[in-house]
């Protein structure tokens, strides 16, 4: 869509698609998503027209000269300047590869991954039914088809697939069975509070340390935040010596 397309003109000022996009980008993403359609764009354009005529009316009636407005401007100016000053402190903060590597090697325990598994299951109410289904599977019925046909769990829509889960996420009986199985194995019926499960294990992963490449961005962000905190406290500490500060807490 042409960002420069003029959607309306108010007193000689054009309102374009770009103005609409800018407005949307300042909204909560979930709310903005409701307006990302031709009708939604028109609604936002209409709102921008409303705001523009209100602005013109405010200028004509000299609302910008009222003391209350001037106080609001000063408050806004102060807050913007504070944030601008903080951003200036944080300028040019960067993290090197050596720093990332050093942090990773010194803090590997923070990147421990738990034991995990991926499994599918078929859930039914009674053991007799579970054994009947297991017989059908052993006689050639695909596990996924059996799940779609018999399982009472919503995972039936995905052939019973529960996705990957860490140890400690499932009920104990299910977890004990799943983590004691071999890849590709199908269990005998397992009783839990939900009923009887026939479990098919896709794979297991041992606990371990995440490789550096997987956590590099995470480390980079953490180190940047640490440097920002350090520079912020250093700067404000110096300024507290320069300006008179009295605290009552």
BELZI-V146830 format. One record per backbone hydrogen bond with DSSP energy under -1.0 kcal/mol. CO is the residue of the C=O (numbers start at 1). NH is the residue of the N-H. E is the energy in kcal/mol with one decimal. If there is no record, write none. Layout:
BEGIN
co->{CO;CO}
nh->{NH;NH}
e->{E;E}
END
This chain:
BEGIN
co->{2;3;5;8;10;13;15;15;16;17;18;19;20;21;23;24;28;29;31;32;35;37;38;39;40;41;42;43;44;45;46;47;48;49;50;51;52;53;54;55;56;57;58;59;62;63;66;67;68;69;70;71;72;73;74;75;76;77;78;79;80;81;82;83;84;85;86;90;96;97;98;99;100;101;102;103;107;108;109;111;113;115;116;117;118;118;119;120;122;123;124;126;127;128;129;130;131;132;133;134;135;136;137;142;143;144;145;146;147;153;154;155;155;156;158;160;163;165;166;171;172;173;174;175;178;182;185;190;192;195;196;197;198;199;200;201;203;205;208;211;212;215;216;217;218;219;220;221;222;223;224;225;226;227;228;229;230;231;232;233;234;235;236;238;239}
nh->{5;18;17;15;13;10;7;8;20;21;22;23;24;25;26;27;32;33;34;35;37;41;42;43;44;45;46;47;48;49;50;51;52;53;54;55;56;57;58;59;60;61;63;62;65;66;70;71;72;73;74;75;76;77;78;79;80;81;82;83;84;85;86;87;88;89;90;93;100;101;102;103;104;105;106;107;110;111;112;210;208;167;205;165;202;203;162;200;198;152;196;130;131;132;133;134;135;136;137;138;139;141;140;146;147;148;149;150;151;156;157;158;160;159;161;121;119;117;169;175;176;177;178;179;181;185;201;197;195;192;124;190;122;187;120;184;118;116;113;214;216;219;220;221;222;223;224;225;226;227;228;229;230;231;232;233;234;235;236;237;238;239;240;242;243}
e->{-1.3;-2.3;-1.6;-3.1;-2.0;-2.8;-3.3;-1.5;-1.6;-2.5;-2.5;-2.2;-2.6;-2.3;-1.1;-1.8;-3.0;-1.9;-1.2;-1.9;-1.6;-3.0;-1.8;-2.0;-2.3;-2.5;-2.3;-1.9;-2.3;-2.0;-2.3;-2.4;-2.1;-2.3;-1.9;-2.1;-2.4;-2.3;-2.3;-2.3;-2.5;-2.0;-2.9;-1.7;-1.5;-1.3;-2.2;-2.2;-1.9;-2.4;-2.0;-2.3;-2.6;-2.8;-2.4;-2.3;-2.6;-2.4;-2.2;-2.1;-2.4;-2.5;-2.2;-2.4;-1.8;-1.6;-1.6;-1.4;-2.0;-2.8;-2.5;-2.4;-2.5;-2.6;-1.9;-1.1;-2.0;-1.8;-1.0;-2.8;-1.9;-2.7;-3.2;-3.1;-2.9;-1.4;-2.7;-2.8;-2.1;-2.4;-3.0;-1.8;-2.4;-1.9;-2.3;-2.3;-2.2;-1.8;-2.3;-2.6;-1.4;-2.6;-1.8;-2.5;-2.4;-2.2;-2.0;-2.9;-1.6;-2.4;-1.7;-2.0;-2.6;-1.8;-1.2;-1.7;-1.2;-2.4;-1.8;-2.6;-3.0;-1.7;-2.7;-2.6;-1.1;-2.4;-2.3;-2.7;-1.2;-2.8;-2.4;-2.6;-1.7;-2.9;-2.6;-3.2;-2.3;-2.2;-4.1;-1.1;-1.1;-2.6;-2.7;-2.4;-2.1;-2.8;-2.2;-2.3;-2.1;-2.5;-2.7;-2.4;-2.2;-2.8;-2.7;-2.5;-2.3;-2.6;-2.7;-2.1;-1.9;-2.2;-2.0;-1.2;-2.8}
END
